[in-house]
Amino acid sequence: MEETTEVCAVRNPDGTVRLCVDEAYALDSGVDPARLIKVPVPRDIVANGSVTQIGEYVATYLESQARSAG
């Protein structure tokens, strides 16, 4: 199994994704805890990818979860 790192994110109503360093930062920034989502991102992407690549991974992950639920 691939090692992952949890990345905190919020999906905005317009579909964009806001990444947060961690849960404490998100809460300090005024993020509603009910909207905060922890996404398991492959450690390789976190270590070697750009913020844009991490954001795209998180957005794709959240979209796939929404399709699975609906």
ROPA-884160 format. One record per residue: chain; x, y, z of N, C-alpha, C, O in turn; residue in one letter; residue number from 1. Coordinates in steps of 0.001 Angstrom, whole numbers, plus 500000, padded with zeros to 6 digits. Example, Ala and Ser with C-alpha at 12.3 -4.5 7.8 and 13.67 -1.06 7.14 Angstrom:
<rs>
R  kette     nc1     nc2     nc3    cac1    cac2    cac3     cc1     cc2     cc3     oc1     oc2     oc3  rest   nr
R      A  513190  494310  507800  512300  495500  507800  513200  496700  507800  514236  496681  508465     A    1
R      A  512850  497750  507080  513670  498940  507140  512900  500030  507870  513409  501138  508039     S    2
</rs>
This chain:
<rs>
R  kette     nc1     nc2     nc3    cac1    cac2    cac3     cc1     cc2     cc3     oc1     oc2     oc3  rest   nr
R      A  500837  498819  500000  500000  500000  500000  500887  501252  500000  501884  501328  500718     M    1
R      A  500501  502210  499189  501267  503443  499066  501123  504309  500315  500027  504442  500860     E    2
R      A  502223  504892  500761  502169  505761  501931  501542  507089  501539  501797  507622  500459     E    3
R      A  500713  507612  502443  500021  508861  502168  500227  509863  503296  500630  509509  504404     T    4
R      A  499944  511098  502987  499931  512182  503953  498567  512846  503847  498102  513134  502744     T    5
R      A  497921  513092  504981  496621  513753  504949  496799  515240  504692  497597  515913  505344     E    6
R      A  496043  515728  503734  496018  517147  503412  494600  517636  503717  493620  517014  503307     V    7
R      A  494503  518735  504428  493201  519311  504758  492750  520216  503619  493539  520986  503070     C    8
R      A  491483  520112  503277  490959  520907  502174  489503  521275  502439  488811  520660  503251     A    9
R      A  489073  522303  501719  487676  522724  501734  487259  522871  500279  487948  523522  499495     V   10
R      A  486135  522269  499917  485605  522441  498560  484609  523585  498602  483621  523533  499334     R   11
R      A  484870  524610  497821  484004  525780  497766  482776  525509  496902  482804  524612  496059     N   12
R      A  481707  526265  497095  480490  526061  496302  480725  526148  494792  480011  525508  494019     P   13
R      A  481711  526927  494369  481984  527045  492933  482844  525895  492400  483194  525880  491219     D   14
R      A  483185  524935  493262  483948  523760  492850  485443  523872  493064  486158  522877  492950     G   15
R      A  485929  525067  493372  487356  525213  493634  487706  524585  494977  486838  524359  495820     T   16
R      A  488978  524312  495154  489453  523666  496370  490424  524597  497076  491298  525190  496443     V   17
R      A  490271  524723  498383  491207  525486  499200  492000  524491  500031  491423  523697  500775     R   18
R      A  493311  524531  499907  494175  523659  500701  494572  524368  501982  494775  525582  501992     L   19
R      A  494680  523612  503056  495111  524151  504347  496278  523313  504843  496300  522095  504665     C   20
R      A  497237  523965  505457  498430  523269  505942  498050  522150  506903  498552  521031  506791     V   21
R      A  497174  522449  507834  496690  521449  508778  495359  521922  509360  494891  523022  509065     D   22
R      A  494771  521082  510177  493458  521383  510734  493485  522640  511605  492561  523452  511552     E   23
R      A  494532  522802  512400  494626  523980  513268  494667  525262  512444  494000  526240  512783     A   24
R      A  495448  525264  511361  495518  526437  510498  494154  526730  509880  493729  527883  509808     Y   25
R      A  493482  525685  509439  492165  525868  508823  491197  526515  509801  490482  527455  509453     A   26
R      A  491182  526008  511017  490269  526546  512019  490647  527977  512383  489769  528819  512568     L   27
R      A  491944  528260  512487  492407  529627  512765  492041  530582  511629  491869  531781  511849     D   28
R      A  491922  530040  510410  491581  530857  509243  490079  531055  509095  489620  531713  508161     S   29
R      A  489317  530480  510022  487876  530659  509989  487110  529619  509192  485929  529812  508901     G   30
R      A  487756  528526  508836  487080  527471  508095  486092  526763  509020  486421  526424  510157     V   31
R      A  484899  526549  508525  483884  525802  509266  484363  524353  509386  484564  523693  508367     D   32
R      A  484549  523842  510608  485052  522470  510777  484194  521414  510065  484697  520359  509681     P   33
R      A  482915  521701  509893  482028  520749  509217  482365  520629  507724  482020  519631  507091     A   34
R      A  483029  521633  507166  483373  521625  505741  484785  521110  505479  485158  520876  504329     R   35
R      A  485563  520935  506530  486957  520512  506383  487026  519030  506040  486405  518193  506696     L   36
R      A  487789  518724  505002  487928  517346  504536  489408  516980  504574  490255  517761  504141     I   37
R      A  489715  515801  505088  491092  515304  505090  491229  514305  503946  490523  513298  503888     K   38
R      A  492147  514606  503049  492338  513790  501850  493692  513094  501926  494712  513750  502138     V   39
R      A  493714  511765  501756  494994  511054  501739  495691  511259  500388  495213  510785  499358     P   40
R      A  496804  511957  500403  497557  512250  499178  498838  511417  499199  499527  511369  500218     V   41
R      A  499161  510764  498087  500401  509989  498059  501588  510850  498492  501740  511992  498056     P   42
R      A  502409  510286  499342  503532  511030  499908  504466  511565  498819  505054  512633  498986     R   43
R      A  504607  510848  497722  505468  511298  496624  504964  512628  496050  505764  513508  495731     D   44
R      A  503658  512774  495920  503101  514023  495391  503332  515155  496384  503682  516267  495988     I   45
R      A  503137  514878  497673  503343  515913  498693  504815  516335  498725  505116  517523  498839     V   46
R      A  505727  515372  498626  507154  515674  498734  507735  516316  497479  508612  517176  497567     A   47
R      A  507246  515897  496310  507884  516323  495067  507005  517159  494148  507496  517747  493184     N   48
R      A  505711  517215  494439  504798  517938  493563  504691  519404  493932  505120  519830  495005     G   49
R      A  504115  520157  493028  503864  521574  493290  502530  521712  494032  501760  520757  494127     S   50
R      A  502275  522890  494545  500999  523142  495213  499863  522924  494219  498805  522410  494585     V   51
R      A  500075  523309  492977  499061  523107  491936  498779  521622  491745  497619  521224  491634     T   52
R      A  499823  520800  491705  499629  519354  491527  498884  518747  492717  498021  517887  492541     Q   53
R      A  499218  519193  493913  498511  518701  495104  497052  519110  495027  496166  518296  495289     I   54
R      A  496790  520361  494672  495416  520844  494539  494629  520066  493501  493465  519735  493722     G   55
R      A  495259  519772  492364  494590  518993  491319  494293  517578  491798  493226  517035  491511     E   56
R      A  495231  516979  492526  495003  515638  493066  493812  515658  494026  492929  514804  493949     Y   57
R      A  493796  516647  494936  492716  516749  495920  491381  516975  495213  490387  516338  495563     V   58
R      A  491342  517860  494236  490099  518132  493506  489587  516877  492799  488392  516584  492832     A   59
R      A  490491  516141  492164  490107  514903  491488  489596  513871  492481  488603  513190  492224     T   60
R      A  490273  513757  493610  489859  512828  494660  488458  513174  495151  487603  512294  495259     Y   61
R      A  488219  514445  495449  486906  514861  495961  485808  514638  494910  484692  514243  495249     L   62
R      A  486126  514889  493656  485153  514670  492573  484803  513185  492486  483635  512831  492326     E   63
R      A  485806  512321  492589  485531  510878  492507  484705  510413  493709  483854  509534  493571     S   64
R      A  484950  510997  494884  484161  510651  496055  482716  511109  495895  481791  510402  496296     Q   65
R      A  482519  512284  495312  481158  512800  495090  480406  511912  494104  479218  511647  494290     A   66
R      A  481089  511451  493055  480437  510556  492084  480078  509226  492717  479020  508667  492427     R   67
R      A  480943  508714  493575  480683  507432  494237  479495  507532  495187  478728  506581  495335     S   68
R      A  479346  508695  495832  478257  508885  496797  476931  509156  496104  475872  508875  496664     A   69
R      A  476976  509694  494907  475749  510118  494243  475398  509239  493148  474386  509457  492482     G   70
</rs>
